[in-house]
Amino acid sequence: METHKAKRVEIIIERPMVRRLTDALTKAGVTGYTILPVFGGSGQSGAWTREGQVSPAGGMAAVVCLIRPDRLDGLLDAAFAVVETHIGVVSITDAEVLRADRF
């Protein structure tokens, strides 16, 4: 089966900023993403968890995109404009997809 090169971009961001991020991605021409809840982790400030939180507003979310390599710069510009002033991490990995027409 033929595969096609893609980039997987994962953006971990504060939950209240997800809408601003997805609006920026859409405006930049990103046609798809997946939003996942983040239940805890550890980073520069130490370990944290959502355990005991009444509202998801204090938590984090992961926004995952698969995109053609030639469209990566636009996505990163849009993501960085939101993430640079908030808690967040952007990672990029190489990926391969089966249906290139979807990205």
N, CA, C and O of each residue as an XYZ file, in Angstrom:
412
protein
N       0.839     -1.176      0.000
C       0.000      0.000      0.000
C       0.889      1.247      0.000
O       1.879      1.305      0.729
N       0.544      2.219     -0.799
C       1.330      3.446     -0.914
C       1.039      4.395      0.254
O      -0.111      4.600      0.643
N       2.113      4.963      0.795
C       1.958      5.969      1.847
C       2.506      7.303      1.349
O       3.257      7.356      0.375
N       2.120      8.372      2.028
C       2.510      9.721      1.629
C       3.066     10.462      2.843
O       2.575     10.300      3.960
N       4.088     11.269      2.613
C       4.735     12.025      3.687
C       3.772     13.063      4.257
O       3.011     13.695      3.524
N       3.820     13.224      5.575
C       3.012     14.227      6.266
C       3.783     14.673      7.503
O       4.804     14.086      7.862
N       3.286     15.701      8.132
C       3.822     16.164      9.411
C       2.701     16.036     10.434
O       1.548     16.368     10.160
N       3.060     15.549     11.614
C       2.111     15.471     12.727
C       2.500     16.571     13.699
O       3.613     16.580     14.223
N       1.590     17.488     13.935
C       1.835     18.596     14.842
C       0.923     18.414     16.042
O      -0.292     18.274     15.905
N       1.529     18.417     17.216
C       0.760     18.293     18.455
C       0.984     19.551     19.276
O       2.118     19.945     19.548
N      -0.115     20.166     19.662
C      -0.054     21.407     20.421
C      -0.753     21.165     21.755
O      -1.957     20.914     21.797
N       0.006     21.243     22.836
C      -0.560     21.136     24.178
C      -0.775     22.561     24.661
O       0.164     23.356     24.702
N      -2.002     22.882     25.025
C      -2.330     24.261     25.383
C      -3.375     24.280     26.493
O      -4.094     23.304     26.706
N      -3.446     25.406     27.195
C      -4.453     25.575     28.232
C      -5.845     25.446     27.619
O      -6.127     26.013     26.563
N      -6.695     24.707     28.285
C      -8.031     24.408     27.767
C      -8.812     25.659     27.327
O      -9.450     25.623     26.275
N      -8.784     26.760     28.091
C      -9.542     27.937     27.655
C      -9.042     28.550     26.341
O      -9.750     29.355     25.735
N      -7.847     28.188     25.896
C      -7.279     28.753     24.667
C      -7.547     27.891     23.433
O      -7.151     28.267     22.330
N      -8.199     26.763     23.592
C      -8.405     25.842     22.471
C      -9.188     26.505     21.349
O      -8.814     26.378     20.183
N     -10.246     27.197     21.669
C     -11.068     27.832     20.613
C     -10.249     28.874     19.849
O     -10.323     28.944     18.623
N      -9.480     29.672     20.558
C      -8.641     30.675     19.879
C      -7.642     29.980     18.949
O      -7.401     30.438     17.832
N      -7.067     28.876     19.421
C      -6.107     28.134     18.604
C      -6.772     27.533     17.373
O      -6.258     27.681     16.265
N      -7.906     26.858     17.545
C      -8.551     26.224     16.397
C      -9.066     27.267     15.398
O      -9.056     27.020     14.192
N      -9.513     28.422     15.884
C      -9.909     29.496     14.966
C      -8.705     29.966     14.146
O      -8.822     30.193     12.941
N      -7.551     30.112     14.798
C      -6.328     30.541     14.100
C      -5.891     29.490     13.083
O      -5.470     29.834     11.978
N      -5.988     28.218     13.447
C      -5.612     27.152     12.519
C      -6.533     27.145     11.301
O      -6.069     27.018     10.167
N      -7.818     27.278     11.534
C      -8.788     27.296     10.435
C      -8.518     28.482      9.505
O      -8.542     28.337      8.283
N      -8.264     29.640     10.085
C      -7.957     30.838      9.285
C      -6.687     30.642      8.449
O      -6.562     31.206      7.362
N      -5.744     29.836      8.964
C      -4.486     29.552      8.253
C      -4.648     28.451      7.205
O      -3.683     28.098      6.527
N      -5.853     27.909      7.067
C      -6.097     26.908      6.033
C      -5.971     25.466      6.488
O      -5.998     24.557      5.658
N      -5.834     25.236      7.776
C      -5.776     23.864      8.299
C      -7.189     23.283      8.203
O      -8.141     23.857      8.732
N      -7.316     22.152      7.530
C      -8.644     21.594      7.264
C      -9.095     20.551      8.273
O     -10.247     20.118      8.238
N      -8.200     20.138      9.177
C      -8.608     19.142     10.152
C      -7.684     19.090     11.344
O      -6.491     19.378     11.245
N      -8.253     18.721     12.465
C      -7.495     18.556     13.700
C      -8.329     17.710     14.647
O      -9.531     17.538     14.446
N      -7.699     17.195     15.656
C      -8.364     16.431     16.703
C      -8.009     17.060     18.035
O      -6.853     17.409     18.271
N      -8.999     17.208     18.911
C      -8.775     17.778     20.237
C      -8.933     16.659     21.260
O      -9.949     15.964     21.295
N      -7.909     16.503     22.088
C      -7.905     15.454     23.104
C      -7.734     16.073     24.488
O      -6.997     17.047     24.636
N      -8.403     15.524     25.505
C      -8.174     16.021     26.857
C      -6.814     15.558     27.368
O      -6.348     14.473     27.020
N      -6.189     16.374     28.184
C      -4.932     16.011     28.835
C      -5.237     15.925     30.326
O      -5.693     16.901     30.923
N      -4.991     14.778     30.924
C      -5.372     14.541     32.313
C      -4.280     14.857     33.318
O      -4.545     14.939     34.517
N      -3.061     15.033     32.844
C      -1.964     15.356     33.745
C      -0.650     15.237     33.010
O      -0.601     14.864     31.838
N       0.416     15.561     33.724
C       1.728     15.471     33.124
C       2.776     16.078     34.026
O       2.537     16.326     35.208
N       3.919     16.308     33.462
C       5.013     16.921     34.197
C       5.794     17.772     33.227
O       6.011     17.386     32.078
N       6.215     18.926     33.692
C       6.954     19.832     32.832
C       7.852     20.733     33.644
O       8.278     20.377     34.743
N       8.135     21.891     33.107
C       9.041     22.842     33.723
C       8.610     23.226     35.141
O       9.453     23.471     36.004
N       7.306     23.278     35.376
C       6.788     23.650     36.694
C       6.559     22.449     37.604
O       6.082     22.611     38.727
N       6.890     21.252     37.138
C       6.702     20.042     37.933
C       5.463     19.277     37.507
O       4.834     19.598     36.499
N       5.123     18.271     38.280
C       3.991     17.400     37.973
C       2.673     18.116     38.262
O       2.581     18.939     39.173
N       1.654     17.781     37.463
C       0.320     18.324     37.691
C      -0.714     17.300     37.249
O      -0.411     16.397     36.469
N      -1.920     17.442     37.742
C      -3.004     16.550     37.377
C      -4.328     17.302     37.451
O      -4.446     18.292     38.172
N      -5.302     16.840     36.720
C      -6.640     17.433     36.773
C      -7.452     16.845     37.913
O      -8.571     17.289     38.167
N      -6.919     15.880     38.584
C      -7.641     15.217     39.666
C      -8.145     16.244     40.678
O      -7.386     17.089     41.152
N      -9.409     16.159     40.994
C     -10.000     17.055     41.975
C     -10.519     18.357     41.402
O     -11.169     19.122     42.115
N     -10.253     18.630     40.137
C     -10.763     19.861     39.532
C     -12.239     19.692     39.186
O     -12.643     18.672     38.626
N     -13.018     20.675     39.518
C     -14.454     20.633     39.245
C     -14.741     20.976     37.780
O     -15.658     20.416     37.180
N     -13.973     21.877     37.218
C     -14.196     22.356     35.860
C     -13.014     21.996     34.959
O     -11.871     22.004     35.417
N     -13.269     21.682     33.690
C     -12.159     21.421     32.765
C     -11.405     22.686     32.385
O     -10.359     22.602     31.740
N     -11.909     23.860     32.769
C     -11.299     25.123     32.368
C      -9.855     25.258     32.850
O      -9.057     25.939     32.207
N      -9.508     24.626     33.962
C      -8.153     24.727     34.485
C      -7.194     23.728     33.901
O      -6.013     23.719     34.249
N      -7.683     22.883     33.015
C      -6.847     21.825     32.468
C      -6.158     22.196     31.164
O      -6.131     23.355     30.750
N      -5.616     21.191     30.547
C      -4.896     21.333     29.289
C      -5.586     20.462     28.232
O      -6.349     19.553     28.560
N      -5.307     20.754     26.977
C      -5.824     19.967     25.867
C      -4.709     19.771     24.855
O      -3.770     20.564     24.781
N      -4.825     18.715     24.088
C      -3.886     18.452     22.991
C      -4.658     18.610     21.682
O      -5.701     17.986     21.485
N      -4.138     19.445     20.802
C      -4.706     19.615     19.469
C      -3.716     18.972     18.502
O      -2.563     19.392     18.409
N      -4.176     17.955     17.790
C      -3.305     17.170     16.912
C      -3.730     17.393     15.462
O      -4.908     17.284     15.123
N      -2.752     17.708     14.616
C      -3.000     17.936     13.189
C      -2.064     17.067     12.363
O      -0.906     16.867     12.728
N      -2.563     16.560     11.264
C      -1.732     15.939     10.232
C      -1.824     16.843      9.024
O      -2.920     17.221      8.608
N      -0.677     17.196      8.456
C      -0.667     18.193      7.391
C       0.435     17.864      6.380
O       1.442     17.243      6.720
N       0.227     18.285      5.149
C       1.284     18.125      4.137
C       2.487     18.973      4.529
O       2.314     20.075      5.049
N       3.682     18.492      4.296
C       4.885     19.243      4.679
C       4.941     20.664      4.118
O       5.454     21.564      4.783
N       4.424     20.882      2.908
C       4.479     22.224      2.315
C       3.520     23.216      2.981
O       3.593     24.413      2.707
N       2.628     22.741      3.848
C       1.689     23.614      4.546
C       2.073     23.828      6.012
O       1.355     24.495      6.756
N       3.205     23.259      6.418
C       3.612     23.307      7.823
C       3.872     24.722      8.330
O       3.444     25.058      9.434
N       4.551     25.547      7.567
C       4.906     26.888      8.043
C       3.679     27.717      8.409
O       3.687     28.408      9.427
N       2.636     27.660      7.605
C       1.407     28.400      7.909
C       0.764     27.937      9.200
O       0.292     28.748      9.996
N       0.748     26.625      9.403
C       0.203     26.078     10.645
C       1.023     26.546     11.843
O       0.462     26.970     12.854
N       2.341     26.470     11.733
C       3.200     26.865     12.855
C       3.080     28.348     13.174
O       3.068     28.728     14.345
N       2.991     29.190     12.150
C       2.806     30.623     12.385
C       1.513     30.880     13.157
O       1.502     31.667     14.103
N       0.429     30.222     12.760
C      -0.861     30.389     13.427
C      -0.811     29.882     14.860
O      -1.312     30.538     15.773
N      -0.207     28.719     15.058
C      -0.124     28.137     16.400
C       0.739     28.994     17.314
O       0.375     29.242     18.463
N       1.874     29.446     16.809
C       2.780     30.222     17.652
C       2.163     31.549     18.071
O       2.412     32.021     19.181
N       1.367     32.154     17.204
C       0.710     33.410     17.554
C      -0.179     33.258     18.781
O      -0.376     34.222     19.521
N      -0.716     32.070     19.006
C      -1.558     31.815     20.184
C      -0.720     31.311     21.355
O      -0.890     31.772     22.484
N       0.171     30.383     21.097
C       0.929     29.716     22.161
C       1.976     30.621     22.803
O       2.272     30.465     23.987
N       2.536     31.552     22.060
C       3.664     32.330     22.578
C       3.349     33.096     23.856
O       4.261     33.370     24.636
N       2.098     33.447     24.097
C       1.756     34.213     25.297
C       1.042     33.378     26.353
O       0.537     33.920     27.336
N       0.996     32.069     26.157
C       0.288     31.178     27.089
C       1.128     29.928     27.338
O       2.121     29.681     26.653
N       0.716     29.158     28.318
C       1.358     27.875     28.564
C       1.060     26.981     27.364
O      -0.094     26.854     26.955
N       2.083     26.369     26.807
C       1.854     25.492     25.678
C       3.141     24.944     25.101
O       4.215     25.524     25.260
N       3.010     23.821     24.433
C       4.137     23.156     23.796
C       3.699     22.734     22.397
O       2.597     22.218     22.213
N       4.566     22.956     21.419
C       4.288     22.533     20.043
C       5.361     21.534     19.645
O       6.552     21.827     19.751
N       4.952     20.360     19.189
C       5.921     19.378     18.705
C       5.546     18.959     17.284
O       4.377     18.955     16.900
N       6.577     18.610     16.522
C       6.401     18.233     15.119
C       7.125     16.907     14.901
O       8.286     16.762     15.284
N       6.453     15.955     14.299
C       7.088     14.691     13.969
C       6.753     14.329     12.519
O       5.745     14.773     11.971
N       7.608     13.525     11.922
C       7.345     13.013     10.590
C       6.300     11.916     10.688
O       6.290     11.132     11.637
N       5.421     11.871      9.695
C       4.376     10.856      9.665
C       4.170     10.415      8.228
O       4.667     11.043      7.293
N       3.444      9.346      8.069
C       3.019      8.884      6.758
C       1.535      8.595      6.833
O       1.046      8.046      7.820
N       0.823      8.970      5.782
C      -0.618      8.765      5.727
C      -0.974      7.942      4.500
O      -0.214      7.888      3.533
N      -2.130      7.305      4.550
C      -2.574      6.472      3.433
C      -3.344      7.272      2.399
O      -3.248      6.976      1.208
N      -4.094      8.262      2.810
C      -4.936      9.011      1.863
C      -4.482     10.474      1.842
O      -4.995     11.296      2.602
N      -3.539     10.790      0.989
C      -2.956     12.136      0.946
C      -3.995     13.195      0.590
O      -3.841     14.352      0.981
N      -5.037     12.834     -0.132
C      -6.056     13.812     -0.530
C      -6.820     14.369      0.651
O      -7.535     15.359      0.498
N      -6.696     13.768      1.829
C      -7.404     14.237      3.023
C      -6.656     15.347      3.747
O      -7.196     15.935      4.685
N      -5.434     15.648      3.339
C      -4.613     16.601      4.083
C      -4.216     17.751      3.211
O      -3.519     18.658      3.665
